[in-house]
């Protein structure tokens, strides 16, 4: 038999299975159970039954050929129409159960508590069905089996304590739980290990058929639970009012709107609040965007990362504040990749993303007026250890092989600037508040110059301070350059209200010609060496943008 013949035969078998599964259960329910419901309740259970048949038929007939079609119709995918229908059906079961507990005021406390338990479990399962939280729990099949066994035991206990007319609804619920469990656990294991494994000979078609079988069990089982809950609600006295019955028809729509909001909100956050990034790490994790918010005690980093399902397992990120001048980490925090916060980014860049927030508290004491890098590192847990992942490509600056610079920042000082008439005022809001020039210095030693700076505007460029010594008699020049406050705070990170000082230690050469020197200073832009115009205390521009500091005697 050829591969095409095998696929054709397996397709016939699946269609036959669906008929054998749905036909008898549908006949039994619509013959003996659904007629006992009110007209509105009949509509409430018939619509989900027809919808799941339609979804399964679409999955069989409209076989996906690309990622978008797989997302739309593939029964094995997440965050799509089949998952939305399954989640809405589970939520409807939970909603009807909670409504029954609320309206059954004449029933015993145990019976009402039972319906509250059913409602809570099914609403939880509804969220899990859409967002697949259970993937993060090792051995989730065991936990679900225990939960199902507990529900069956509670239902059997309620059955023996209930009037005989209610037995049919308890039996219907137990049958639904059993059928759903058959799809959720055994069929899922078979299709993962046999039909969808790496050594499977059936390829995608085998996965498609197995997903149809798995989801059919789950769809139909939960639908039986839905019929059972409607039966219990119909049995309470007095019968729920018509407006309450009609409200049940709205529950699935409200649930879909809630899931839509929870699914789209991260996308809107990414599109309108995040700073775009394009970073790819060695282990498969990537960064598409980030947002940084700061307050007086901490900064909060929101990451929008990408990774395939298997690449996300064991992956994590580290956030560190790195001192630019000294290179050490001032504070850091490590967190695993938030697999439970995944969402789909809709649009042309359709892909799975993860959103997580990492809060990093400032170190104590605060390192004010120091340039810092906010650095992101990706790592993976391997054999009990943690391995940093090499940066493959990045549109952000990179430190070494593994660190990506998200942002550079400075913690402003809260000390108020002392008002004074500066020695020189530079265009752009920078001011040289003071520079103490000694009367004399000795060749071969360091000339210590206390320098005070102020800024009336936020910095946007890198400037270098120059110091020129001109021998009065020979005209020979000595030239020295450094950043105005040293490497700890480049001028691009200066902020309005900055007032700080630094001691500039100028190394004088041993063979420096003795005698008097005229001393000048000023600023030039690092990228093009253009000098920044400066004005004196009388608001007159210094010639050649050089501020005269006076005369220095070299001994």
WOVEN-V269130 format. One record per residue. RES is the residue in three letters. D_CENTER is the distance of its C-alpha to the mean C-alpha in Angstrom with 2 decimals. Layout:
((RES | D_CENTER) (RES | D_CENTER))
This chain:
((UNK | 48.72) (UNK | 46.46) (UNK | 42.68) (UNK | 43.04) (UNK | 45.51) (UNK | 43.24) (UNK | 40.37) (UNK | 42.90) (UNK | 44.21) (UNK | 40.80) (UNK | 39.97) (UNK | 43.23) (UNK | 42.51) (UNK | 39.13) (UNK | 40.77) (UNK | 43.53) (UNK | 41.17) (UNK | 39.43) (UNK | 42.87) (UNK | 44.00) (UNK | 40.94) (UNK | 40.65) (UNK | 44.37) (UNK | 45.87) (UNK | 43.07) (UNK | 43.05) (UNK | 46.84) (UNK | 47.00) (UNK | 44.41) (UNK | 45.75) (UNK | 49.30) (UNK | 49.25) (UNK | 46.05) (UNK | 44.68) (UNK | 48.16) (UNK | 48.12) (UNK | 45.27) (UNK | 45.69) (UNK | 45.36) (UNK | 41.98) (UNK | 40.72) (UNK | 42.13) (UNK | 40.09) (UNK | 36.95) (UNK | 37.29) (UNK | 38.76) (UNK | 35.97) (UNK | 33.27) (UNK | 35.88) (UNK | 36.60) (UNK | 32.93) (UNK | 32.10) (UNK | 35.23) (UNK | 34.20) (UNK | 30.70) (UNK | 32.28) (UNK | 34.97) (UNK | 32.55) (UNK | 30.66) (UNK | 34.07) (UNK | 35.58) (UNK | 32.75) (UNK | 31.60) (UNK | 28.46) (UNK | 29.06) (UNK | 25.73) (UNK | 21.99) (UNK | 22.16) (UNK | 25.11) (UNK | 23.57) (UNK | 20.62) (UNK | 23.25) (UNK | 25.85) (UNK | 25.09) (UNK | 25.48) (UNK | 23.47) (UNK | 20.24) (UNK | 17.45) (UNK | 16.43) (UNK | 19.90) (UNK | 23.23) (UNK | 24.62) (UNK | 21.59) (UNK | 21.77) (UNK | 25.49) (UNK | 25.25) (UNK | 22.76) (UNK | 25.01) (UNK | 28.05) (UNK | 26.72) (UNK | 25.79) (UNK | 29.29) (UNK | 30.87) (UNK | 29.09) (UNK | 29.99) (UNK | 33.61) (UNK | 33.85) (UNK | 32.66) (UNK | 35.04) (UNK | 37.80) (UNK | 37.28) (UNK | 37.45) (UNK | 40.57) (UNK | 42.49) (UNK | 44.06) (UNK | 47.28) (UNK | 45.66) (UNK | 45.48) (UNK | 42.66) (UNK | 41.84) (UNK | 41.59) (UNK | 39.28) (UNK | 37.10) (UNK | 36.99) (UNK | 35.63) (UNK | 32.99) (UNK | 31.89) (UNK | 31.88) (UNK | 29.89) (UNK | 27.18) (UNK | 26.87) (UNK | 26.71) (UNK | 24.17) (UNK | 21.89) (UNK | 22.66) (UNK | 21.95) (UNK | 18.28) (UNK | 18.10) (UNK | 19.98) (UNK | 17.49) (UNK | 14.14) (UNK | 15.91) (UNK | 14.90) (UNK | 18.18) (UNK | 17.05) (UNK | 15.58) (UNK | 19.03) (UNK | 21.76) (UNK | 24.90) (UNK | 23.47) (UNK | 26.63) (UNK | 28.77) (UNK | 26.89) (UNK | 27.12) (UNK | 30.76) (UNK | 31.53) (UNK | 29.97) (UNK | 31.99) (UNK | 35.08) (UNK | 34.72) (UNK | 34.53) (UNK | 37.56) (UNK | 39.47) (UNK | 38.81) (UNK | 39.89) (UNK | 43.04) (UNK | 43.89) (UNK | 43.57) (UNK | 45.62) (UNK | 48.61) (UNK | 48.54) (UNK | 48.28) (UNK | 51.15) (UNK | 51.96) (UNK | 50.76) (UNK | 47.19) (UNK | 47.28) (UNK | 46.41) (UNK | 43.04) (UNK | 42.22) (UNK | 43.34) (UNK | 41.26) (UNK | 38.11) (UNK | 38.94) (UNK | 39.57) (UNK | 36.26) (UNK | 34.36) (UNK | 36.37) (UNK | 35.78) (UNK | 32.03) (UNK | 31.87) (UNK | 33.89) (UNK | 31.23) (UNK | 28.18) (UNK | 29.55) (UNK | 32.66) (UNK | 32.06) (UNK | 28.43) (UNK | 29.74) (UNK | 32.58) (UNK | 30.57) (UNK | 28.07) (UNK | 30.94) (UNK | 33.66) (UNK | 32.59) (UNK | 29.17) (UNK | 29.61) (UNK | 29.98) (UNK | 33.78) (UNK | 34.09) (UNK | 36.83) (UNK | 35.60) (UNK | 32.56) (UNK | 30.40) (UNK | 33.28) (UNK | 33.46) (UNK | 29.80) (UNK | 30.38) (UNK | 33.41) (UNK | 31.85) (UNK | 28.85) (UNK | 31.48) (UNK | 33.37) (UNK | 30.41) (UNK | 29.05) (UNK | 32.64) (UNK | 33.25) (UNK | 30.16) (UNK | 30.81) (UNK | 34.44) (UNK | 34.02) (UNK | 31.69) (UNK | 34.08) (UNK | 36.93) (UNK | 35.02) (UNK | 34.66) (UNK | 38.41) (UNK | 39.14) (UNK | 37.20) (UNK | 38.98) (UNK | 42.21) (UNK | 41.64) (UNK | 40.81) (UNK | 43.99) (UNK | 46.03) (UNK | 45.49) (UNK | 48.26) (UNK | 48.45) (UNK | 46.69) (UNK | 43.54) (UNK | 44.40) (UNK | 43.83) (UNK | 41.11) (UNK | 39.15) (UNK | 39.63) (UNK | 38.47) (UNK | 35.30) (UNK | 34.31) (UNK | 34.20) (UNK | 31.55) (UNK | 29.21) (UNK | 27.59) (UNK | 27.04) (UNK | 25.42) (UNK | 23.12) (UNK | 22.18) (UNK | 21.49) (UNK | 19.25) (UNK | 17.22) (UNK | 17.23) (UNK | 15.91) (UNK | 13.05) (UNK | 12.29) (UNK | 12.99) (UNK | 11.57) (UNK | 7.97) (UNK | 10.21) (UNK | 12.40) (UNK | 9.97) (UNK | 9.10) (UNK | 12.86) (UNK | 14.43) (UNK | 12.59) (UNK | 10.67) (UNK | 13.04) (UNK | 13.31) (UNK | 13.50) (UNK | 14.92) (UNK | 14.71) (UNK | 15.67) (UNK | 16.34) (UNK | 19.24) (UNK | 17.67) (UNK | 15.89) (UNK | 12.38) (UNK | 11.56) (UNK | 9.75) (UNK | 10.03) (UNK | 9.23) (UNK | 8.68) (UNK | 10.30) (UNK | 12.72) (UNK | 14.71) (UNK | 17.82) (UNK | 20.49) (UNK | 23.65) (UNK | 22.36) (UNK | 18.81) (UNK | 15.96) (UNK | 12.33) (UNK | 9.75) (UNK | 6.39) (UNK | 4.87) (UNK | 4.40) (UNK | 6.17) (UNK | 8.92) (UNK | 11.40) (UNK | 14.18) (UNK | 14.63) (UNK | 17.04) (UNK | 15.39) (UNK | 12.29) (UNK | 14.88) (UNK | 15.81) (UNK | 13.31) (UNK | 11.68) (UNK | 11.20) (UNK | 13.70) (UNK | 13.97) (UNK | 17.66) (UNK | 20.05) (UNK | 22.87) (UNK | 26.28) (UNK | 27.35) (UNK | 31.03) (UNK | 31.12) (UNK | 28.10) (UNK | 27.17) (UNK | 23.95) (UNK | 24.29) (UNK | 21.25) (UNK | 18.29) (UNK | 15.69) (UNK | 14.41) (UNK | 11.64) (UNK | 11.14) (UNK | 8.27) (UNK | 6.67) (UNK | 8.64) (UNK | 9.30) (UNK | 6.09) (UNK | 6.94) (UNK | 8.49) (UNK | 11.13) (UNK | 11.50) (UNK | 15.11) (UNK | 17.86) (UNK | 19.43) (UNK | 16.39) (UNK | 15.81) (UNK | 13.34) (UNK | 10.75) (UNK | 7.12) (UNK | 4.09) (UNK | 0.94) (UNK | 3.21) (UNK | 6.45) (UNK | 9.46) (UNK | 12.85) (UNK | 15.69) (UNK | 19.20) (UNK | 21.91) (UNK | 24.70) (UNK | 28.07) (UNK | 30.31) (UNK | 28.31) (UNK | 28.89) (UNK | 29.78) (UNK | 30.69) (UNK | 29.19) (UNK | 27.02) (UNK | 23.78) (UNK | 21.09) (UNK | 17.45) (UNK | 16.77) (UNK | 13.92) (UNK | 15.17) (UNK | 13.99) (UNK | 16.10) (UNK | 17.22) (UNK | 19.34) (UNK | 22.71) (UNK | 25.81) (UNK | 24.78) (UNK | 23.92) (UNK | 20.96) (UNK | 21.32) (UNK | 19.73) (UNK | 18.79) (UNK | 20.78) (UNK | 19.38) (UNK | 20.88) (UNK | 20.25) (UNK | 18.62) (UNK | 19.24) (UNK | 18.51) (UNK | 21.26) (UNK | 21.45) (UNK | 23.18) (UNK | 25.02) (UNK | 23.53) (UNK | 20.18) (UNK | 18.92) (UNK | 17.22) (UNK | 18.00) (UNK | 15.27) (UNK | 17.79) (UNK | 21.17) (UNK | 22.24) (UNK | 25.18) (UNK | 25.80) (UNK | 28.81) (UNK | 31.94) (UNK | 33.13) (UNK | 36.76) (UNK | 38.68) (UNK | 40.37) (UNK | 44.18) (UNK | 45.88) (UNK | 48.39) (UNK | 49.98) (UNK | 48.12) (UNK | 50.07) (UNK | 48.37) (UNK | 45.96) (UNK | 43.95) (UNK | 42.69) (UNK | 39.01) (UNK | 39.27) (UNK | 39.83) (UNK | 42.82) (UNK | 44.72) (UNK | 45.76) (UNK | 48.07) (UNK | 49.14) (UNK | 51.86) (UNK | 54.24) (UNK | 56.86) (UNK | 60.45) (UNK | 60.66) (UNK | 58.82) (UNK | 59.93) (UNK | 59.28) (UNK | 57.21) (UNK | 55.20) (UNK | 51.91) (UNK | 52.29) (UNK | 50.09) (UNK | 49.05) (UNK | 47.14) (UNK | 45.06) (UNK | 43.43) (UNK | 41.04) (UNK | 39.62) (UNK | 37.26) (UNK | 37.45) (UNK | 34.52) (UNK | 31.05) (UNK | 31.35) (UNK | 30.43) (UNK | 32.46) (UNK | 33.76) (UNK | 37.36) (UNK | 39.78) (UNK | 42.72) (UNK | 46.04) (UNK | 49.13) (UNK | 52.45) (UNK | 55.70) (UNK | 58.85) (UNK | 62.15) (UNK | 64.67) (UNK | 67.60) (UNK | 66.18) (UNK | 63.20) (UNK | 61.02) (UNK | 57.27) (UNK | 54.69) (UNK | 51.07) (UNK | 47.98) (UNK | 44.35) (UNK | 41.19) (UNK | 38.19) (UNK | 39.50) (UNK | 37.64) (UNK | 37.28) (UNK | 34.14) (UNK | 32.31) (UNK | 31.62) (UNK | 31.98) (UNK | 33.17) (UNK | 30.11) (UNK | 28.32) (UNK | 31.24) (UNK | 30.76) (UNK | 33.27) (UNK | 35.27) (UNK | 34.98) (UNK | 38.13) (UNK | 38.37) (UNK | 40.90) (UNK | 41.30) (UNK | 44.35) (UNK | 44.95) (UNK | 46.98) (UNK | 48.93) (UNK | 50.67) (UNK | 54.24) (UNK | 55.94) (UNK | 59.06) (UNK | 61.24) (UNK | 60.27) (UNK | 63.44) (UNK | 64.69) (UNK | 65.57) (UNK | 64.04) (UNK | 60.78) (UNK | 59.32) (UNK | 55.60) (UNK | 53.03) (UNK | 49.27) (UNK | 46.66) (UNK | 43.25) (UNK | 42.33) (UNK | 39.13) (UNK | 37.71) (UNK | 36.87) (UNK | 40.34) (UNK | 42.48) (UNK | 43.58) (UNK | 45.03) (UNK | 43.80) (UNK | 46.74) (UNK | 47.77) (UNK | 50.20) (UNK | 52.53) (UNK | 53.27) (UNK | 55.63) (UNK | 52.88) (UNK | 54.61) (UNK | 52.74) (UNK | 53.46) (UNK | 55.17) (UNK | 53.09) (UNK | 50.02) (UNK | 51.40) (UNK | 51.71) (UNK | 54.94) (UNK | 54.60) (UNK | 58.26) (UNK | 60.32) (UNK | 59.68) (UNK | 62.48) (UNK | 61.74) (UNK | 64.16))
